[in-house]
């Protein structure tokens, strides 16, 4: 039985660039979901407590699906990455149920 891999990743957008970041994500996310069949969930969220943060909820069918996503990430994030302030905070999760 394959165990899904779940990640929550938080990035910080440079001051004044949140609208540009949202537009880049609206273009980027559907393409990522369409091109990566092992990616079960990929949902960006704004964070009410931090107006410059975007949090991604990501769920992969297995390790291979996550590796495929990571390999595609530099190309997929070309428009989004320049808008970011600093590195990504990544947390791996385990489902309780």
Phi and psi in radians as a Rosetta constraint file:
Dihedral C 1 N 2 CA 2 C 2 CIRCULARHARMONIC -1.416 0.35
Dihedral N 2 CA 2 C 2 N 3 CIRCULARHARMONIC 2.423 0.35
Dihedral C 2 N 3 CA 3 C 3 CIRCULARHARMONIC -1.794 0.35
Dihedral N 3 CA 3 C 3 N 4 CIRCULARHARMONIC 2.159 0.35
Dihedral C 3 N 4 CA 4 C 4 CIRCULARHARMONIC -1.090 0.35
Dihedral N 4 CA 4 C 4 N 5 CIRCULARHARMONIC 2.647 0.35
Dihedral C 4 N 5 CA 5 C 5 CIRCULARHARMONIC -1.881 0.35
Dihedral N 5 CA 5 C 5 N 6 CIRCULARHARMONIC 2.243 0.35
Dihedral C 5 N 6 CA 6 C 6 CIRCULARHARMONIC -2.131 0.35
Dihedral N 6 CA 6 C 6 N 7 CIRCULARHARMONIC 2.335 0.35
Dihedral C 6 N 7 CA 7 C 7 CIRCULARHARMONIC -2.329 0.35
Dihedral N 7 CA 7 C 7 N 8 CIRCULARHARMONIC 2.502 0.35
Dihedral C 7 N 8 CA 8 C 8 CIRCULARHARMONIC -2.075 0.35
Dihedral N 8 CA 8 C 8 N 9 CIRCULARHARMONIC 2.096 0.35
Dihedral C 8 N 9 CA 9 C 9 CIRCULARHARMONIC -2.095 0.35
Dihedral N 9 CA 9 C 9 N 10 CIRCULARHARMONIC 2.339 0.35
Dihedral C 9 N 10 CA 10 C 10 CIRCULARHARMONIC -2.053 0.35
Dihedral N 10 CA 10 C 10 N 11 CIRCULARHARMONIC 2.318 0.35
Dihedral C 10 N 11 CA 11 C 11 CIRCULARHARMONIC -2.149 0.35
Dihedral N 11 CA 11 C 11 N 12 CIRCULARHARMONIC 2.752 0.35
Dihedral C 11 N 12 CA 12 C 12 CIRCULARHARMONIC -2.037 0.35
Dihedral N 12 CA 12 C 12 N 13 CIRCULARHARMONIC 2.249 0.35
Dihedral C 12 N 13 CA 13 C 13 CIRCULARHARMONIC -1.561 0.35
Dihedral N 13 CA 13 C 13 N 14 CIRCULARHARMONIC 2.450 0.35
Dihedral C 13 N 14 CA 14 C 14 CIRCULARHARMONIC -1.022 0.35
Dihedral N 14 CA 14 C 14 N 15 CIRCULARHARMONIC 2.494 0.35
Dihedral C 14 N 15 CA 15 C 15 CIRCULARHARMONIC -0.855 0.35
Dihedral N 15 CA 15 C 15 N 16 CIRCULARHARMONIC 2.290 0.35
Dihedral C 15 N 16 CA 16 C 16 CIRCULARHARMONIC 1.457 0.35
Dihedral N 16 CA 16 C 16 N 17 CIRCULARHARMONIC 0.059 0.35
Dihedral C 16 N 17 CA 17 C 17 CIRCULARHARMONIC -1.989 0.35
Dihedral N 17 CA 17 C 17 N 18 CIRCULARHARMONIC 0.175 0.35
Dihedral C 17 N 18 CA 18 C 18 CIRCULARHARMONIC -1.092 0.35
Dihedral N 18 CA 18 C 18 N 19 CIRCULARHARMONIC -0.735 0.35
Dihedral C 18 N 19 CA 19 C 19 CIRCULARHARMONIC -1.108 0.35
Dihedral N 19 CA 19 C 19 N 20 CIRCULARHARMONIC -0.720 0.35
Dihedral C 19 N 20 CA 20 C 20 CIRCULARHARMONIC -1.091 0.35
Dihedral N 20 CA 20 C 20 N 21 CIRCULARHARMONIC -0.706 0.35
Dihedral C 20 N 21 CA 21 C 21 CIRCULARHARMONIC -1.105 0.35
Dihedral N 21 CA 21 C 21 N 22 CIRCULARHARMONIC -0.775 0.35
Dihedral C 21 N 22 CA 22 C 22 CIRCULARHARMONIC -1.074 0.35
Dihedral N 22 CA 22 C 22 N 23 CIRCULARHARMONIC -0.740 0.35
Dihedral C 22 N 23 CA 23 C 23 CIRCULARHARMONIC -1.125 0.35
Dihedral N 23 CA 23 C 23 N 24 CIRCULARHARMONIC -0.732 0.35
Dihedral C 23 N 24 CA 24 C 24 CIRCULARHARMONIC -1.076 0.35
Dihedral N 24 CA 24 C 24 N 25 CIRCULARHARMONIC -0.715 0.35
Dihedral C 24 N 25 CA 25 C 25 CIRCULARHARMONIC -1.171 0.35
Dihedral N 25 CA 25 C 25 N 26 CIRCULARHARMONIC -0.673 0.35
Dihedral C 25 N 26 CA 26 C 26 CIRCULARHARMONIC -1.066 0.35
Dihedral N 26 CA 26 C 26 N 27 CIRCULARHARMONIC -0.535 0.35
Dihedral C 26 N 27 CA 27 C 27 CIRCULARHARMONIC -1.453 0.35
Dihedral N 27 CA 27 C 27 N 28 CIRCULARHARMONIC -0.710 0.35
Dihedral C 27 N 28 CA 28 C 28 CIRCULARHARMONIC -1.327 0.35
Dihedral N 28 CA 28 C 28 N 29 CIRCULARHARMONIC -0.809 0.35
Dihedral C 28 N 29 CA 29 C 29 CIRCULARHARMONIC -1.057 0.35
Dihedral N 29 CA 29 C 29 N 30 CIRCULARHARMONIC -0.834 0.35
Dihedral C 29 N 30 CA 30 C 30 CIRCULARHARMONIC -1.041 0.35
Dihedral N 30 CA 30 C 30 N 31 CIRCULARHARMONIC -0.649 0.35
Dihedral C 30 N 31 CA 31 C 31 CIRCULARHARMONIC -1.135 0.35
Dihedral N 31 CA 31 C 31 N 32 CIRCULARHARMONIC -0.718 0.35
Dihedral C 31 N 32 CA 32 C 32 CIRCULARHARMONIC -1.116 0.35
Dihedral N 32 CA 32 C 32 N 33 CIRCULARHARMONIC -0.842 0.35
Dihedral C 32 N 33 CA 33 C 33 CIRCULARHARMONIC -1.045 0.35
Dihedral N 33 CA 33 C 33 N 34 CIRCULARHARMONIC -0.693 0.35
Dihedral C 33 N 34 CA 34 C 34 CIRCULARHARMONIC -1.222 0.35
Dihedral N 34 CA 34 C 34 N 35 CIRCULARHARMONIC -0.616 0.35
Dihedral C 34 N 35 CA 35 C 35 CIRCULARHARMONIC -1.598 0.35
Dihedral N 35 CA 35 C 35 N 36 CIRCULARHARMONIC -0.127 0.35
Dihedral C 35 N 36 CA 36 C 36 CIRCULARHARMONIC -2.197 0.35
Dihedral N 36 CA 36 C 36 N 37 CIRCULARHARMONIC 1.561 0.35
Dihedral C 36 N 37 CA 37 C 37 CIRCULARHARMONIC -1.081 0.35
Dihedral N 37 CA 37 C 37 N 38 CIRCULARHARMONIC -0.428 0.35
Dihedral C 37 N 38 CA 38 C 38 CIRCULARHARMONIC -1.460 0.35
Dihedral N 38 CA 38 C 38 N 39 CIRCULARHARMONIC -0.055 0.35
Dihedral C 38 N 39 CA 39 C 39 CIRCULARHARMONIC -1.520 0.35
Dihedral N 39 CA 39 C 39 N 40 CIRCULARHARMONIC 1.884 0.35
Dihedral C 39 N 40 CA 40 C 40 CIRCULARHARMONIC -1.468 0.35
Dihedral N 40 CA 40 C 40 N 41 CIRCULARHARMONIC -0.639 0.35
Dihedral C 40 N 41 CA 41 C 41 CIRCULARHARMONIC -2.489 0.35
Dihedral N 41 CA 41 C 41 N 42 CIRCULARHARMONIC 2.409 0.35
Dihedral C 41 N 42 CA 42 C 42 CIRCULARHARMONIC -2.649 0.35
Dihedral N 42 CA 42 C 42 N 43 CIRCULARHARMONIC 1.603 0.35
Dihedral C 42 N 43 CA 43 C 43 CIRCULARHARMONIC -2.196 0.35
Dihedral N 43 CA 43 C 43 N 44 CIRCULARHARMONIC 1.956 0.35
Dihedral C 43 N 44 CA 44 C 44 CIRCULARHARMONIC -1.449 0.35
Dihedral N 44 CA 44 C 44 N 45 CIRCULARHARMONIC 2.522 0.35
Dihedral C 44 N 45 CA 45 C 45 CIRCULARHARMONIC -2.318 0.35
Dihedral N 45 CA 45 C 45 N 46 CIRCULARHARMONIC 2.542 0.35
Dihedral C 45 N 46 CA 46 C 46 CIRCULARHARMONIC -1.426 0.35
Dihedral N 46 CA 46 C 46 N 47 CIRCULARHARMONIC 2.821 0.35
Dihedral C 46 N 47 CA 47 C 47 CIRCULARHARMONIC -2.039 0.35
Dihedral N 47 CA 47 C 47 N 48 CIRCULARHARMONIC 2.047 0.35
Dihedral C 47 N 48 CA 48 C 48 CIRCULARHARMONIC -1.038 0.35
Dihedral N 48 CA 48 C 48 N 49 CIRCULARHARMONIC -0.630 0.35
Dihedral C 48 N 49 CA 49 C 49 CIRCULARHARMONIC -1.390 0.35
Dihedral N 49 CA 49 C 49 N 50 CIRCULARHARMONIC -0.169 0.35
Dihedral C 49 N 50 CA 50 C 50 CIRCULARHARMONIC -2.508 0.35
Dihedral N 50 CA 50 C 50 N 51 CIRCULARHARMONIC 1.707 0.35
Dihedral C 50 N 51 CA 51 C 51 CIRCULARHARMONIC -1.120 0.35
Dihedral N 51 CA 51 C 51 N 52 CIRCULARHARMONIC -0.192 0.35
Dihedral C 51 N 52 CA 52 C 52 CIRCULARHARMONIC -1.854 0.35
Dihedral N 52 CA 52 C 52 N 53 CIRCULARHARMONIC 0.152 0.35
Dihedral C 52 N 53 CA 53 C 53 CIRCULARHARMONIC -1.813 0.35
Dihedral N 53 CA 53 C 53 N 54 CIRCULARHARMONIC 2.535 0.35
Dihedral C 53 N 54 CA 54 C 54 CIRCULARHARMONIC -2.228 0.35
Dihedral N 54 CA 54 C 54 N 55 CIRCULARHARMONIC 2.275 0.35
Dihedral C 54 N 55 CA 55 C 55 CIRCULARHARMONIC -1.991 0.35
Dihedral N 55 CA 55 C 55 N 56 CIRCULARHARMONIC 2.292 0.35
Dihedral C 55 N 56 CA 56 C 56 CIRCULARHARMONIC -1.827 0.35
Dihedral N 56 CA 56 C 56 N 57 CIRCULARHARMONIC 2.276 0.35
Dihedral C 56 N 57 CA 57 C 57 CIRCULARHARMONIC -1.764 0.35
Dihedral N 57 CA 57 C 57 N 58 CIRCULARHARMONIC 2.111 0.35
Dihedral C 57 N 58 CA 58 C 58 CIRCULARHARMONIC -2.217 0.35
Dihedral N 58 CA 58 C 58 N 59 CIRCULARHARMONIC 2.347 0.35
Dihedral C 58 N 59 CA 59 C 59 CIRCULARHARMONIC -2.346 0.35
Dihedral N 59 CA 59 C 59 N 60 CIRCULARHARMONIC 2.179 0.35
Dihedral C 59 N 60 CA 60 C 60 CIRCULARHARMONIC -1.992 0.35
Dihedral N 60 CA 60 C 60 N 61 CIRCULARHARMONIC 2.547 0.35
Dihedral C 60 N 61 CA 61 C 61 CIRCULARHARMONIC -1.073 0.35
Dihedral N 61 CA 61 C 61 N 62 CIRCULARHARMONIC -0.611 0.35
Dihedral C 61 N 62 CA 62 C 62 CIRCULARHARMONIC -2.926 0.35
Dihedral N 62 CA 62 C 62 N 63 CIRCULARHARMONIC -3.102 0.35
Dihedral C 62 N 63 CA 63 C 63 CIRCULARHARMONIC -1.079 0.35
Dihedral N 63 CA 63 C 63 N 64 CIRCULARHARMONIC -0.623 0.35
Dihedral C 63 N 64 CA 64 C 64 CIRCULARHARMONIC -1.122 0.35
Dihedral N 64 CA 64 C 64 N 65 CIRCULARHARMONIC -0.693 0.35
Dihedral C 64 N 65 CA 65 C 65 CIRCULARHARMONIC -1.112 0.35
Dihedral N 65 CA 65 C 65 N 66 CIRCULARHARMONIC -0.700 0.35
Dihedral C 65 N 66 CA 66 C 66 CIRCULARHARMONIC -1.177 0.35
Dihedral N 66 CA 66 C 66 N 67 CIRCULARHARMONIC -0.708 0.35
Dihedral C 66 N 67 CA 67 C 67 CIRCULARHARMONIC -1.063 0.35
Dihedral N 67 CA 67 C 67 N 68 CIRCULARHARMONIC -0.717 0.35
Dihedral C 67 N 68 CA 68 C 68 CIRCULARHARMONIC -1.080 0.35
Dihedral N 68 CA 68 C 68 N 69 CIRCULARHARMONIC -0.777 0.35
Dihedral C 68 N 69 CA 69 C 69 CIRCULARHARMONIC -1.057 0.35
Dihedral N 69 CA 69 C 69 N 70 CIRCULARHARMONIC -0.812 0.35
Dihedral C 69 N 70 CA 70 C 70 CIRCULARHARMONIC -1.113 0.35
Dihedral N 70 CA 70 C 70 N 71 CIRCULARHARMONIC -0.646 0.35
Dihedral C 70 N 71 CA 71 C 71 CIRCULARHARMONIC -1.148 0.35
Dihedral N 71 CA 71 C 71 N 72 CIRCULARHARMONIC -0.595 0.35
Dihedral C 71 N 72 CA 72 C 72 CIRCULARHARMONIC -1.482 0.35
Dihedral N 72 CA 72 C 72 N 73 CIRCULARHARMONIC -0.250 0.35
Dihedral C 72 N 73 CA 73 C 73 CIRCULARHARMONIC -0.985 0.35
Dihedral N 73 CA 73 C 73 N 74 CIRCULARHARMONIC -0.846 0.35
Dihedral C 73 N 74 CA 74 C 74 CIRCULARHARMONIC -0.984 0.35
Dihedral N 74 CA 74 C 74 N 75 CIRCULARHARMONIC -0.762 0.35
Dihedral C 74 N 75 CA 75 C 75 CIRCULARHARMONIC -1.203 0.35
Dihedral N 75 CA 75 C 75 N 76 CIRCULARHARMONIC -0.756 0.35
Dihedral C 75 N 76 CA 76 C 76 CIRCULARHARMONIC -1.177 0.35
Dihedral N 76 CA 76 C 76 N 77 CIRCULARHARMONIC -0.453 0.35
Dihedral C 76 N 77 CA 77 C 77 CIRCULARHARMONIC -1.754 0.35
Dihedral N 77 CA 77 C 77 N 78 CIRCULARHARMONIC 0.254 0.35
Dihedral C 77 N 78 CA 78 C 78 CIRCULARHARMONIC -0.930 0.35
Dihedral N 78 CA 78 C 78 N 79 CIRCULARHARMONIC -0.753 0.35
Dihedral C 78 N 79 CA 79 C 79 CIRCULARHARMONIC -1.438 0.35
Dihedral N 79 CA 79 C 79 N 80 CIRCULARHARMONIC -0.443 0.35
Dihedral C 79 N 80 CA 80 C 80 CIRCULARHARMONIC -1.517 0.35
Dihedral N 80 CA 80 C 80 N 81 CIRCULARHARMONIC -0.748 0.35
Dihedral C 80 N 81 CA 81 C 81 CIRCULARHARMONIC -0.960 0.35
Dihedral N 81 CA 81 C 81 N 82 CIRCULARHARMONIC -0.737 0.35
Dihedral C 81 N 82 CA 82 C 82 CIRCULARHARMONIC -1.101 0.35
Dihedral N 82 CA 82 C 82 N 83 CIRCULARHARMONIC -0.274 0.35
Dihedral C 82 N 83 CA 83 C 83 CIRCULARHARMONIC -1.522 0.35
Dihedral N 83 CA 83 C 83 N 84 CIRCULARHARMONIC -0.104 0.35
Dihedral C 83 N 84 CA 84 C 84 CIRCULARHARMONIC -1.564 0.35
Dihedral N 84 CA 84 C 84 N 85 CIRCULARHARMONIC 2.557 0.35
Dihedral C 84 N 85 CA 85 C 85 CIRCULARHARMONIC -1.482 0.35
Dihedral N 85 CA 85 C 85 N 86 CIRCULARHARMONIC -0.783 0.35
Dihedral C 85 N 86 CA 86 C 86 CIRCULARHARMONIC -2.640 0.35
Dihedral N 86 CA 86 C 86 N 87 CIRCULARHARMONIC -3.085 0.35
Dihedral C 86 N 87 CA 87 C 87 CIRCULARHARMONIC -1.031 0.35
Dihedral N 87 CA 87 C 87 N 88 CIRCULARHARMONIC 3.044 0.35
Dihedral C 87 N 88 CA 88 C 88 CIRCULARHARMONIC -1.674 0.35
Dihedral N 88 CA 88 C 88 N 89 CIRCULARHARMONIC 2.386 0.35
Dihedral C 88 N 89 CA 89 C 89 CIRCULARHARMONIC -1.708 0.35
Dihedral N 89 CA 89 C 89 N 90 CIRCULARHARMONIC 2.047 0.35
Dihedral C 89 N 90 CA 90 C 90 CIRCULARHARMONIC -2.044 0.35
Dihedral N 90 CA 90 C 90 N 91 CIRCULARHARMONIC 2.315 0.35
Dihedral C 90 N 91 CA 91 C 91 CIRCULARHARMONIC -2.198 0.35
Dihedral N 91 CA 91 C 91 N 92 CIRCULARHARMONIC 2.316 0.35
Dihedral C 91 N 92 CA 92 C 92 CIRCULARHARMONIC -1.615 0.35
Dihedral N 92 CA 92 C 92 N 93 CIRCULARHARMONIC 2.383 0.35
Dihedral C 92 N 93 CA 93 C 93 CIRCULARHARMONIC -2.066 0.35
Dihedral N 93 CA 93 C 93 N 94 CIRCULARHARMONIC 2.713 0.35
Dihedral C 93 N 94 CA 94 C 94 CIRCULARHARMONIC -2.108 0.35
Dihedral N 94 CA 94 C 94 N 95 CIRCULARHARMONIC 2.258 0.35
Dihedral C 94 N 95 CA 95 C 95 CIRCULARHARMONIC -1.179 0.35
Dihedral N 95 CA 95 C 95 N 96 CIRCULARHARMONIC 2.477 0.35
Dihedral C 95 N 96 CA 96 C 96 CIRCULARHARMONIC -1.423 0.35
Dihedral N 96 CA 96 C 96 N 97 CIRCULARHARMONIC -0.652 0.35
